[in-house]
Each structure stands twice: as C-alpha cells, then as structure tokens.
Amino acid sequence: MNTSAGSKSYRIAVDCMGGDKGPAEVVFAAAMALEDIGPEDTLILIGQEEILTPLLQKAHIVDNPRIKIHHASEIIAMDDKPMQAIKSKKDASMIRALEMVKAGEADAMVSTGNTKVLVGAGTLKLRPMPGADRPALAAIMPNHRGHFILMDVGANPESTPEHLVHNAVLGSLYAQAALGMEKPRVGLLTVGTEEGKGGERINHTHAMLKKLGDQINYVGPVEGFDMFEGEIDVVITDGFTGNVLLKSLEGLFYMLQGLIKEKSGFNLLYALGFLLLMPVLSKLKHHLKPERNGGAPLLGLSALVMKAHGSGNRNAIRSAIRLGREALSHNMTSRMQDALIIAKEKLEESDLIVQ
Amino acid sequence: MNTSAGSKSYRIAVDCMGGDKGPAEVVFAAAMALEDIGPEDTLILIGQEEILTPLLQKAHIVDNPRIKIHHASEIIAMDDKPMQAIKSKKDASMIRALEMVKAGEADAMVSTGNTKVLVGAGTLKLRPMPGADRPALAAIMPNHRGHFILMDVGANPESTPEHLVHNAVLGSLYAQAALGMEKPRVGLLTVGTEEGKGGERINHTHAMLKKLGDQINYVGPVEGFDMFEGEIDVVITDGFTGNVLLKSLEGLFYMLQGLIKEKSGFNLLYALGFLLLMPVLSKLKHHLKPERNGGAPLLGLSALVMKAHGSGNRNAIRSAIRLGREALSHNMTSRMQDALIIAKEKLEESDLIVQ
C-alpha cells in the first residue's frame, strides 16, 4: 500500500454513486474541490461512465487533466447490508474506490454513500492499522469558540475501553491535521465529572487515558454541557452515544428553523426584523454550518477513507475532499500508526489492558 | 405506605435544602405552587427551621394552613456520595423527606438537590416497585409539535434491556399523566432504524418491546433526528445516552444564545431587528423553556419522587411540584405497579427475559 508519505502530489478516489443527492452533486463538488487541493493532485471519479461523462461536461471539467474517470458498473444502495453488498456488488463504485486505495492507485478515497457498508467494506479491504481493532468516524462540530472533534459518531456502536483509548489517540492527531491545533485538549464524555461516575467502562477508559501521560493532552471526563463551551478540542465517546448525539443536534437545528418560520408566519414587521438581523444570522449560519466541515474520516484504517456527511450536498462533499487532502499532506495515517504503537506500549507497561 | 389512591387531597414533602440556588428559591416556588395544587393539598417544607421561617415570612406564606415546616438539621451537598451521605447525614432534609413518604406522612416528595444521592437514597428508602430493578429519570422535552418524554436521563447509566423495557412501560404511563396523552407513541432510541442495527442490547430490547403487544403503543426504533419532529411521545434510552443528550442540548442552547449576543454586538439596527421579532422570540422561548416542565420523576420506585431539574430556579421547582401533583391525582404509581406485573407476565410467556 502506497501511503505517499513525503510525496507532494496526491490521488484521491471519489465514489460518485450511491449518495442521497445523486452523482451530479459529487461531480460538481469535485469541480469545486480543484481549487482546494494541490496543483499536481488528481481526483479519480468512480462510477458509471455513461452517467459521469455528461456531468463532467456540464461541470466544465471533462478535459481537465486533474480529473479522471474510472468506470464501475454497480451502485451500493442506502439500504444495502454490508456483507451482502460486498459479496454481490463487486463492481460497485464504493468497493472499487477502496480497492484502488488498497492497490496504491489512490492515496485516499471519499464517499457519500451508505455509512454502514463503507465501515464494513473499508475494514475488510483496508484492514485496521496495527493497534486499532475497529475504525471510528470523527466529525467536526461547532462550539462557542470555533470547532471541536466528536468521535466516534457511528462506526462502532459497542466501543470497548480499548477502542475509546485508540480513538483518543487518533482524534488528537486528527485535530492537529484538520483544525491546526498543536496540543488538542481531549475529554472523555460521561455523565458526571467526579471519578467513579459513568460506570465501569468509563472508569476503565479514564484510568487508561491517564496512563498515556503526555502522549495526548487528556483533560479528564467531560459532561454534555461542557462540549459546546470551547474548552475541549476532542470529545471521545462510543459510536452509539456519538451517533445519537450528532443526529439529535441536527434534528434540533431543523426544529428551531421550522419553529421560527412557523411562529413568525407572514408579517411585514417580522420580515423587516429578519432583514435587519441578516448580518448576524449569516455570521451565525457560517459558524454553525455543517457543510464547512462536512467530512468525517474513518480513523483507524491503514489508509484514509473519508465519509461526506450531513446533507451530502456539493459543499459537504467538497469539504470532505479538502479535509482528506489536508490529512494526506500531514501524513496523518502514518503518524497515527506510530502513535498507536507508543500508546500500546505505555498501556502494556501499566498493566491496564483487559482483553 | 399510603399512596393516597382515590383520596382527594395530597401532602407533598418539599426538600428545601441542597439546591444550587438555595432555600429561598424553593420557598418562593412553594408559594407559587399553591396556585397549581388542590385547595386541600399541603406542602411540607423540609429544612433548617431557622432559615425557612424568615423565608416563609418574606414569601407571605408563614400563616398559610396549606404550608407546614418540618425541621431537618443537615444538608446533602452537591458533591456528597450516596452511601456516605445516607450513613452520615441521617437528619438531612432530603433523607427526611424520603422517610416521610415511606412512613405515609407525605404522598410524594420533591427535591432540587444532588441527583445521585436522590437516586441512591430514594432506591434504598422507598425500594423499587415489584418488577422494576432500578428507577429512571423521565424528562419532558420540547419537540416540533409540543413535548415528548425522554428517559432515562441519568439515574441508571448501565441500563439492561430489561430496564429499558420497564422504562417503556413506565414512560408510557407518565406521558398519560403528565402530557394528557391517550396512547403515547413509544420509540427506542438507536443508531439506525433497520432491525439488527444498534447492537445486541438494542436488538434484545426491541424484541421484548414487540412482545408487549398493545400494552404500550410501541412504534419501533427511532434515530436522533426523529426525536424533535413530534412523531414520538416517549423516547427510551439508557441513562448514559439520555444524560449526555439532555446536557448537550442544554449546552447547545447556551452556545446559541451566547453566539447571537456576540455576533450582534451593540448596534441600533440589530436592536431594532430584535425588537420587531420580540413576539416570535417570546413564543419560541415559551415553547422551548425547560422551566415549564422542570421536573423529572424518578419512575420505578414504590412512591413518587420528583427531581426539579434544569436551572433549578423557582419556576422549575414550581413545575416539579405541579407535575408531582398531577401524577398523584392520576394514581400513577399504582397504575405503574399493575402495568409492570402485566408486562412481566407477557415477557415470561414469550421466553425473552434473560437475567
């Protein structure tokens, strides 16, 4: 596998099929992403050629040397099950993209398709990196001062203390690569910050995280309301809680939007009020907009897989490509592999690993 | 124990000490609550007499025959540990309030103090009702159309499938008592609505809930973003996820408030905009205000214990007293006991209980 460490140009495979908004959205995202990535980088668009070619024409990138098409005849559907999809749809665009990364024909892949299949097929094709058993999805979320990383947001609903510790190490490096933080503050999400609260799994994880010493900047257990204040840069939780949290917050935003519309109705004075507040609202929207950071890497695999999340529109996909490129230029995957080995040694010395 | 079934007047013990905002807030809440409860009902205020008497004078309820003081010399602090507090602070107001309920001298108790001690001491003094192992906290939350019940929001972080099923039965009856719903729709919070997603615990719980047949109106697994749409009346989850969710949503509200203030700064046009939108904002605030439903019962105990949550201000405490009174007049605790027995029989027939 070619992780392209040290090289200056990267090839990113983009799975164009199977997203909620269709391949056009992905193709336009790729066209926009050309502005973000390096001048020598290539985007390999994977999907049904007869569908992609006219879309590339529309997006004026059909003759662009930095864009390539790679044909794949099948599509992973949103309700496909992982094992079944991997077996029966060997020529699906998502599977082909993973195989290109495996074969060293691409340095990373981006997909907007079925998360469950991406996690399953990604794990099977690319394997977890030594020291990590299971990959985790890391989302970038807004807080009062800027952004923080929440992980796992859904790859592994039954995370063990070991998985949570791996995620703390991986998340910390991702915060460096994606948010430019030097010493990201890592917190363990729980239901009370005194030691002993939150159950056996939290206590055990907390003890292990403390043993990592200065390998990560672990600040201790954090509660739900600490998350948005801006004092924690990486919030670690299991994939069940993280996924519920991510989707609930999304649901809450939609509710607020809907309620404001409903409670205001049509009224000229209200319209004027909204108009006057437009600069505030647009600053707020810009700060909160999930699209700005609409990509979540599947951390812990031996090569980089990005899931475009949120609305899955072109802005979200564009940002997934940009975040993937940033991670590549930080040589993130190889740093993570090194860091996990160090963490493992520290924990073995301290006798805290239970398998 | 006197659950006062069928009687028309109730005595509610109110723990006045140990809340974040101090006893004055509780005394003023009690004074306000006199408007909500029945004309024959009594509120028994428990705490240090020398502190409470002047506060009652201030609140103009010192001679009110519906208000009584019951002296207790000690206070449970916010950082007290359950077992230690129960042993060493026998004359704490919270413990005395629980003992009055146990002795049949009060029909329910309300506290704004340390949740962990309330759960521990409540379970020890009042015992779980037959069929329930552990109590759960049920919070009322806003959704697009009105309100729903989220439980458990923190009493039992390590809920088993059996606990979750008990909570579904209890929560359904609480929605009837507190929100006036006839056939509340019950959903099981998970990370994907297809069967088989969410892990073993969710699958097992789902199978048991289906076996309850028409005892509850179980609509199946629900995801984070379904929660606020208004299609689910009772959302069941473990006490870890529920607590994280409750506190995160609270944190998010504070963040939004803070961001709006910051991004607007001082500007006359913005001030005018806010002024014009005042009716919308106040309708929105009224809909979302946690104080309106600032009480969470500790369901599954053999008598009614209410925790005043959220800000713990007088409005929240007043609403906890009101919700407690409503539950009493619905004879909720005894209905719950009957319902749990029926549920247990159904599950035993279906062979789905694993202990």
Interface residues (C-beta under 8 A of the other chain):
Chain A: D79 K116 P142 N143 H144 G154 P157 E158 L189 T190 V191 G192 E194 K197 G198 G199 E200 E223 G224 F225 D226 M227 F228 E229 T237 G239 F240 T241 N243 V244 L245 L246 K247 S248 L249 E250 G251 L252 Y254 M255 L256 G258 L259 I260 K263 S264 L269 Y270 L272 G273 F274 L275 L276 L277 P279 V280 K283 L284 H287 L288
Chain B: D79 K116 P142 N143 H144 G154 P157 E158 L189 T190 V191 G192 E194 K197 G198 G199 E200 E223 G224 F225 D226 M227 F228 E229 T237 G239 F240 T241 N243 V244 L245 L246 K247 S248 L249 E250 G251 L252 Y254 M255 L256 G258 L259 I260 K263 S264 L269 Y270 L272 G273 F274 L275 L276 L277 P279 V280 K283 L284 H287 L288
